[in-house]
Amino acid sequence: MNQRVPTFVETLMETFNSLIKSFMGFIYNFIGALAILVIGWVVAKIVAAITKKMLQQVGADRVGEKLNQIDPIKSMRLEIKVSTVVSKILYYFILIFILRPAADTLGVPAISDMVKLLVEFIPKMISAGIMLFVGIWLADTLRNFVVSLCKSFNIAAGKLIGTAVFFFLLIIFVIQAVAQVGINTSLLESSFNLFIGGIILAFAIGYGFASKEILLNIISSFYTKNKYKEGQIIEIDGVKGEIISMDNTSITLQTEESRTIFPLQVLQSKKIVIFD
């Protein structure tokens, strides 16, 4: 028995009917996805508004006012309100969370995969942002502590040291925030370690040259503290006088006309005459 071969018109009609069914199916799916998005948008609006009002009532914006006083944030003219930031984050988080079932309802695998990656990425961005803001606050707190500590010890470079501490901690938190997003930070960490090592080496060399004379005086005190004492009459480099004080770095002679202070290293390098 011979099988009947479909005619061209029948094939064309079957193809057209198939396209119509696919298009109608897409329309139904699109309407369903749109309905999910609308419902999610309404829910996100309501939840964000309630959250913002609750945070304002409990005084959460006072934390933002403290953050606004941090110098880097003040210089960027940013105004942080915790209630607004948290409510916005929650609003967009709900919308993104709703995107996934909406994309699945649409029935397009490429869109579903893209939305899935986005949904997985956004929480990492939020946690990185929170980590960065906490890091800025902590770095500023430690900077103020270091500045206050330096002032109490009368260290003139306290502000410079505090700023260095701030940026040191800030870079660490930035690297950690970038790693939280999922970006490989090995190169950043290596570069940062080399940079810090170079600064420490330069500081050590510079400080070593700057404090060479002080170190020589301190070393000289170990060799001379038992040879000289207060009340002795000595002559140093043509200056004769009575030793009235002697510490780890200098010796003071009282002459008839004035007081003369010598660094202790002269006791090793100059001719000393002791009078009995």
N, C-alpha and C positions, 0 to 999 in steps of 0.2 A: 504493500500500500504506500503510495507516494505521499510525502509530507508536503503540505501546502507552504509555499514561500510567500512571506508577507510582501505586499506591494510597497512601493515608495511612499505613497500617501499614508499607509498604515504605520510605516516606520517613523515617518515625520510626525504623525499625530502622537505616537507612543513617546517619542522623545520630548515633544512639547508638553504632554501631560506629566512626564517625569520632572521637567523643569518647573512646571507650575506647582507640583507637590513639594519640591525642594524649596521653592521660593516661599510658599505658604508656611512651610515648616519653619523656615528662617524667621518669617514675620512673627509667628507665634512665639518662637524662642526670644526674639528681640523684645516683644511686648512683655514677656515674663521677666527678662533681664532688666528692662526699664522699670518695671513695677518694683523689683527687688531694690534697685538703686534709689527710687523715690522713697520707699519705706525706710531704707537705711539712712538717707539724707535727713528725713524727718526725725528719726531716732537720734542721729548724731547732733542735730540742732538742739533738741530737747535736753539730751544728756549734757552737752557742752554748756548750755545756759544754766542748768541746775548746778553743775560743778563750779562754774565761775561765781555764782551767787554764794554758794556755800564757802568757797575759799575766801571771798571778800568778807564774809561775816566772821570767820575765825581769825582774820587778820593775817592771812598768808602773804599779802602784798608788802608787809613790813620787811620780809626777807628780800624781796626785790629792791626795796629802797636801800638796803645795805649793800646789795650788789651794785647798785647804781653809783655808789660812792667810791668804788674801786677805780683807780686812776685810768687803767686802759679802757674800761667800759665808759668812763666819763669822757675820755678823749674822743671816743668813737660816737659820742652823743646818742648812745642807746638808752632807751628807757624800758627797763625790765619790770613787768608786772606779773607776778607769779600766777595770779588767777587767770589772766589772759593767756599766758603761755601754756599753762596746763590744760585749760579748756580747749585751746586751738589744737594742741597735740591730741587730746582725746577725740576731738571732732574729726580730724583727718585720719586718725587710727581706725575709727569706726567705719568711715567711708572706704578706706583701703580694705578693711576686713570684709565689707559687703561686696567689694569688687570681685572677690574670688567666686562665691556662689553665682553672682550675676554672669561672670564670664563662662562658668561651667554651663549655665542655663542657655547661653547663646549658642553653645555647641561648636565653637571654633577652637580647635586644639592650640593653634599658635597664640591666640589671645589668652587662653587659659594658662599656658606656660609662662607667658610674659607677666601676667598678673600674679602668678604664683611666686615668681622671682621677686617682684616688687613687694609683695606682702612679707616675704622673708627678709627683705633688705631694710624696710622701714623701721622695724623694732630695733635693729642694730644702730640705725642712725639716731633714734631717740635716746638709746642708752649711751651712745657716744656723746651726744649733746649734753646730757645730764652730767656725765663724767667730766666733760670739759668745764662746765659752769662750776661744779664742785671744786675742780682743780684750781680755777681762777680765784675762787673765794679762799681756798686753803693757802694758795701761794701768797695772796695779799695779806692774809692774817699772819703768816710767818714773816713776811717782809716787815710789817709794822712791829712785830716782836723783836726782830733783829735790830731795827732802827732804834727802838726804845732801849734795848740792851746796850747798844753802842753808845747811846747818849749817857747812860748811867755810868759807863766806864770812860767817858770823855774821849771817845774815839771819833776823830773828825770825819772819817770816811764812812760813817754809819749809813748814810742815805745811799751811797754808792754800793756798799755791801748788801744792803737790803734789796736794792733793785736787781743786783746780780742773782741773789737768792730767788727773787720772784721769777725772773725769766728762766732760770735753771729749772725750777719746778714746773713752770708753764710749759716748757718744751717737753718735759717728761710726760705731762698729762696729755699734750697734743699727740705725742707718739702713741700713747696708750689708747686714746680715743680713735685714732686712725686704725689701729690694730683691731679695735672693737668692731669697726665697720666690716672688717674682713680683708683689709688690704695688707699685703706683706710689708712689714716695716723693718726688715733686716738691714736694708741699705741705710735707712734713716737712723737706726740705732747705732750702726757702725760709724757713720759720719758724725753723729753726736758724741760718741765716745772719743773719737779722734780729736774733735774740736775741744772738748773739755780737757783731754789730756794735754793738748797744745797750750791751752790757757794756764793750766797748772804748772807746766814746765816753764813757760815764759815768766810766770809770777815767781816761781822758785829761783830762777836765774836772776831776775831783776831784783828780787828781795835780797838775794845773796850778795850781789854787788853793792846794793844800797846799805846793807847792814854789816859790811866787811869791817869797818872801823869799830863798830860796837862790839863785834865778836872778838876782835883783837884785844880790846880793852878788858872784856870779861875774862879772856884766857890769861891776860897779864895779871889779873887779880889773884889767880891761883898761885902764881909764882912769887908774888911780891907781898901778899898779905901778912906773911910772918916776918918780913924783913923791915917793914916800916910800921910805925904806930903814931897815934896822935900825940902831940907834944914834942916830937923830934924836930931838930933844926937841920934842914937839908938845903942843898942848892941844886936846882935842876936847870940846866941850860943857861946858867948865868943868873938865875933868879934864886935868891936866898930868902928863906922864910921858915915859919913854924907850921908843921902839919896840924891843921885844925879839924879837918874831916877827910874821910876816905871811904869811898863806896866801891861798888863792883865795876864802875866805869871811869871814875875820875878821882883826882887827889887835889885838895885845896890847900894852898900855902898862904899864910898871913905874913905879909911883909910890913915894913914900917909905913909904907904909903898906901898900900891897897891889898886886896886879895887876888891871888892868881890861881886859876883852875887849869890843871893839866890832865889830858887823857892818860890813863894808866899805862898805855903802851910806851910812853916816854921813859918809864922806869926800866924798860928793856932795851930801848934804842939810844938813849942819851946818857951822858956822863953824869953820875949822881955823886955828890959830895955830902957825907954825913958828918955833922959837928957834934962832938960829945958835950 
